[in-house]
Amino acid sequence: MSTPPPPETCANCGADIPPRARACPACGADEGTGWREASVYDGLNLPDAARGDDGPAQTWTARRSPVPWYWILTGCFLLAGLILGALALG
């Protein structure tokens, strides 16, 4: 039983695969792990930039959330307590 030839491009990483390759030279996918005809990302409806098809991958940055109001209020009470304590000792 002959092994099927590898696909022209790796569905896992998109690299070109030589005709008689036993594994993808870029990511190592092979017939043991399963040559895929489709990418694992095909059914996810991702934008092209997130998959890396059209240029560099899109970078996601987390937005910094503001300090919750109760921590600001707690800080004000502690600061007021320290100031009043210092004035009472002086």
N, CA, C and O of each residue as an XYZ file, in Angstrom:
360
protein
N       0.847     -1.179      0.000
C       0.000      0.000      0.000
C       0.888      1.235      0.000
O       1.745      1.391      0.870
N       0.686      2.093     -0.955
C       1.516      3.294     -1.055
C       0.897      4.425     -0.235
O      -0.320      4.519     -0.076
N       1.757      5.251      0.262
C       1.276      6.397      1.046
C       0.852      7.499      0.095
O       1.466      7.687     -0.955
N      -0.191      8.227      0.454
C      -0.631      9.308     -0.420
C       0.395     10.439     -0.427
O       1.075     10.679      0.571
N       0.498     11.125     -1.555
C       1.467     12.228     -1.608
C       1.012     13.369     -0.684
O      -0.181     13.521     -0.423
N       1.952     14.151     -0.204
C       1.570     15.265      0.662
C       0.873     16.355     -0.145
O       1.042     16.424     -1.362
N       0.100     17.199      0.510
C      -0.509     18.318     -0.212
C       0.565     19.317     -0.631
O       1.687     19.275     -0.127
N       0.221     20.218     -1.557
C       1.197     21.197     -2.038
C       1.553     22.210     -0.961
O       2.707     22.623     -0.844
N       0.565     22.605     -0.179
C       0.815     23.524      0.929
C       0.273     22.903      2.208
O      -0.721     22.178      2.193
N       0.934     23.195      3.294
C       0.526     22.653      4.594
C      -0.716     23.381      5.080
O      -0.737     24.610      5.150
N      -1.743     22.626      5.411
C      -2.972     23.244      5.912
C      -2.796     23.730      7.341
O      -3.587     24.542      7.822
N      -1.774     23.247      8.019
C      -1.544     23.655      9.400
C      -0.855     25.017      9.470
O      -1.270     25.872     10.253
N       0.201     25.237      8.659
C       0.954     26.490      8.751
C       1.013     27.276      7.446
O       1.385     28.450      7.460
N       0.655     26.658      6.310
C       0.637     27.366      5.032
C       1.942     27.320      4.255
O       2.047     27.939      3.196
N       2.934     26.601      4.755
C       4.228     26.524      4.067
C       4.134     25.611      2.857
O       3.293     24.714      2.814
N       5.004     25.841      1.866
C       5.088     24.969      0.691
C       5.749     23.658      1.098
O       6.737     23.651      1.831
N       5.193     22.553      0.615
C       5.722     21.233      0.943
C       6.318     20.627     -0.323
O       5.641     20.569     -1.350
N       7.576     20.171     -0.271
C       8.176     19.513     -1.437
C       7.380     18.266     -1.817
O       6.724     17.674     -0.959
N       7.427     17.854     -3.091
C       6.594     16.740     -3.570
C       6.780     15.414     -2.837
O       5.796     14.700     -2.645
N       7.963     15.059     -2.430
C       8.184     13.773     -1.771
C       8.477     13.913     -0.278
O       9.071     13.019      0.325
N       8.075     15.002      0.305
C       8.361     15.238      1.726
C       7.548     14.291      2.594
O       6.420     13.924      2.264
N       8.144     13.910      3.697
C       7.440     13.054      4.651
C       6.825     13.882      5.768
O       5.985     13.392      6.523
N       7.251     15.152      5.873
C       6.721     16.052      6.889
C       6.853     17.483      6.388
O       7.659     17.770      5.504
N       6.074     18.354      6.947
C       6.154     19.775      6.596
C       7.474     20.330      7.130
O       7.774     20.160      8.312
N       8.271     20.992      6.281
C       9.544     21.519      6.759
C       9.386     22.666      7.759
O      10.325     22.971      8.494
N       8.233     23.294      7.796
C       8.051     24.438      8.699
C       7.496     24.034     10.062
O       8.017     24.464     11.091
N       6.446     23.213     10.083
C       5.788     22.923     11.367
C       5.875     21.466     11.794
O       5.579     21.147     12.945
N       6.276     20.571     10.886
C       6.443     19.174     11.248
C       5.211     18.301     11.075
O       5.254     17.118     11.411
N       4.112     18.849     10.559
C       2.927     18.018     10.313
C       3.298     16.940      9.301
O       4.012     17.206      8.335
N       2.810     15.721      9.528
C       3.136     14.629      8.624
C       1.956     13.685      8.489
O       0.881     13.938      9.033
N       2.163     12.589      7.758
C       1.057     11.651      7.551
C       0.675     10.943      8.845
O      -0.463     10.495      8.984
N       1.600     10.834      9.792
C       1.289     10.221     11.091
C       0.342     11.092     11.903
O      -0.559     10.586     12.571
N       0.550     12.399     11.842
C      -0.351     13.311     12.555
C      -1.536     13.675     11.695
O      -2.513     14.247     12.178
N      -1.452     13.348     10.433
C      -2.578     13.561      9.531
C      -2.407     14.759      8.635
O      -2.504     15.904      9.077
N      -2.144     14.479      7.335
C      -2.163     15.576      6.380
C      -3.596     16.049      6.278
O      -4.509     15.243      6.105
N      -3.790     17.286      6.379
C      -5.139     17.837      6.280
C      -5.297     18.540      4.946
O      -4.379     19.207      4.468
N      -6.441     18.386      4.365
C      -6.742     19.120      3.142
C      -7.244     20.521      3.471
O      -7.163     21.425      2.641
N      -7.756     20.696      4.672
C      -8.268     21.998      5.092
C      -7.576     22.405      6.385
O      -7.088     21.557      7.132
N      -7.539     23.670      6.636
C      -6.929     24.195      7.847
C      -7.836     23.972      9.042
O      -9.053     23.854      8.893
N      -7.249     23.914     10.224
C      -8.050     23.766     11.437
C      -8.849     25.029     11.714
O      -9.776     25.006     12.524
N      -8.505     26.135     11.051
C      -9.178     27.414     11.273
C     -10.276     27.694     10.247
O     -10.898     28.755     10.301
N     -10.531     26.777      9.318
C     -11.451     27.072      8.220
C     -12.884     27.341      8.654
O     -13.533     28.188      8.039
N     -13.412     26.688      9.655
C     -14.805     26.882     10.030
C     -15.035     27.963     11.075
O     -16.152     28.098     11.574
N     -14.009     28.740     11.422
C     -14.131     29.687     12.523
C     -14.536     31.098     12.109
O     -14.799     31.932     12.975
N     -14.592     31.388     10.815
C     -14.953     32.709     10.295
C     -14.057     33.806     10.857
O     -14.537     34.879     11.223
N     -12.737     33.532     10.926
C     -11.782     34.526     11.389
C     -11.463     35.500     10.273
O     -11.515     35.127      9.101
N     -11.132     36.748     10.611
C     -10.671     37.660      9.558
C      -9.334     37.177      9.025
O      -8.585     36.506      9.735
N      -9.032     37.514      7.781
C      -7.823     37.013      7.142
C      -6.564     37.426      7.888
O      -5.620     36.639      7.964
N      -6.517     38.635      8.442
C      -5.314     39.106      9.128
C      -5.036     38.291     10.387
O      -3.876     38.139     10.770
N      -6.053     37.773     11.030
C      -5.844     36.993     12.254
C      -5.212     35.643     11.934
O      -4.464     35.108     12.752
N      -5.499     35.082     10.756
C      -4.913     33.807     10.367
C      -3.538     33.978      9.763
O      -2.777     33.014      9.696
N      -3.197     35.174      9.323
C      -1.901     35.398      8.708
C      -1.899     35.186      7.206
O      -0.827     35.075      6.612
N      -3.078     35.126      6.564
C      -3.124     34.926      5.122
C      -2.663     36.160      4.351
O      -1.999     36.039      3.322
N      -3.010     37.332      4.842
C      -2.696     38.572      4.134
C      -1.802     39.455      4.992
O      -2.266     40.454      5.543
N      -0.548     39.106      5.111
C       0.378     39.948      5.852
C       0.580     39.471      7.267
O       0.261     38.331      7.605
N       1.120     40.363      8.106
C       1.432     39.952      9.478
C       0.174     39.693     10.284
O      -0.896     40.232     10.001
N       0.330     38.858     11.288
C      -0.805     38.525     12.145
C      -1.237     39.744     12.935
O      -0.420     40.576     13.331
N      -2.521     39.830     13.153
C      -3.064     40.940     13.901
C      -2.732     40.739     15.376
O      -2.923     39.657     15.930
N      -2.237     41.791     15.992
C      -1.907     41.689     17.412
C      -3.059     42.256     18.228
O      -3.631     43.294     17.894
N      -3.375     41.568     19.276
C      -4.465     41.991     20.147
C      -3.870     42.506     21.443
O      -3.029     41.849     22.057
N      -4.308     43.682     21.854
C      -3.831     44.241     23.108
C      -5.001     44.357     24.061
O      -6.110     44.719     23.669
N      -4.746     44.052     25.287
C      -5.793     44.144     26.294
C      -5.956     45.597     26.719
O      -4.975     46.316     26.909
N      -7.179     46.008     26.860
C      -7.440     47.363     27.331
C      -7.349     47.371     28.841
O      -7.848     46.470     29.515
N      -6.716     48.381     29.352
C      -6.559     48.499     30.790
C      -7.843     49.069     31.369
O      -8.307     50.132     30.958
N      -8.399     48.361     32.310
C      -9.646     48.827     32.910
C      -9.339     49.883     33.969
O      -8.305     49.808     34.633
N     -10.214     50.852     34.131
C      -9.995     51.875     35.149
C     -10.137     51.279     36.551
O     -10.721     50.210     36.728
N      -9.604     51.972     37.520
C      -9.694     51.515     38.904
C     -11.151     51.616     39.344
O     -11.785     52.646     39.118
N     -11.693     50.579     39.964
C     -13.087     50.633     40.424
C     -13.284     51.732     41.477
O     -12.367     52.061     42.230
N     -14.468     52.276     41.508
C     -14.771     53.415     42.379
C     -14.587     53.079     43.854
O     -14.199     53.946     44.637
N     -14.858     51.844     44.242
C     -14.764     51.501     45.658
C     -13.324     51.492     46.143
O     -13.083     51.739     47.324
N     -12.353     51.216     45.267
C     -10.950     51.282     45.684
C     -10.510     52.728     45.850
O      -9.717     53.037     46.739
N     -11.009     53.603     45.015
C     -10.702     55.029     45.163
C     -11.280     55.553     46.467
O     -10.613     56.290     47.194
N     -12.525     55.174     46.768
C     -13.171     55.596     48.010
C     -12.429     55.030     49.221
O     -12.238     55.745     50.205
N     -12.009     53.777     49.175
C     -11.251     53.170     50.270
C      -9.925     53.890     50.477
O      -9.525     54.136     51.616
N      -9.247     54.227     49.400
C      -7.992     54.975     49.500
C      -8.186     56.348     50.127
O      -7.360     56.792     50.924
N      -9.274     57.019     49.770
C      -9.559     58.335     50.360
C      -9.816     58.218     51.852
O      -9.332     59.043     52.627
N     -10.575     57.201     52.271
C     -10.833     57.008     53.709
C      -9.540     56.699     54.467
O      -9.324     57.230     55.556
N      -8.699     55.864     53.918
C      -7.433     55.549     54.572
C      -6.526     56.768     54.668
O      -5.895     56.992     55.701
N      -6.457     57.546     53.614
C      -5.649     58.754     53.621
C      -6.179     59.753     54.637
O      -5.402     60.373     55.364
N      -7.505     59.916     54.693
C      -8.103     60.832     55.673
C      -7.826     60.344     57.090
O      -7.547     61.151     57.977
N      -7.901     59.037     57.313
C      -7.612     58.482     58.638
C      -6.167     58.715     59.046
O      -5.894     59.040     60.202
N      -5.242     58.552     58.114
C      -3.831     58.802     58.409
C      -3.580     60.274     58.724
O      -2.830     60.598     59.645
N      -4.197     61.144     57.974
C      -4.018     62.586     58.220
C      -4.597     62.979     59.569
O      -3.958     63.708     60.327
N      -5.821     62.497     59.883
C      -6.438     62.825     61.175
C      -5.656     62.213     62.334
O      -5.541     62.823     63.396
N      -5.125     61.020     62.135
C      -4.302     60.388     63.187
C      -3.017     61.158     63.428
O      -2.591     61.313     64.572
N      -2.398     61.640     62.366
C      -1.165     62.429     62.508
C      -1.443     63.760     63.188
O      -0.627     64.224     63.983
N      -2.597     64.394     62.886
C      -2.956     65.668     63.511
C      -3.287     65.461     65.007
O      -3.005     66.330     65.831
N      -3.882     64.313     65.345
C      -4.242     64.045     66.738
C      -2.993     63.785     67.573
O      -2.961     64.119     68.757
N      -1.972     63.198     66.975
C      -0.742     62.922     67.721
C       0.126     64.172     67.881
O       0.921     64.267     68.816
N      -0.028     65.104     66.986
C       0.842     66.286     66.962
C       0.427     67.368     67.831
O       1.088     68.405     67.885
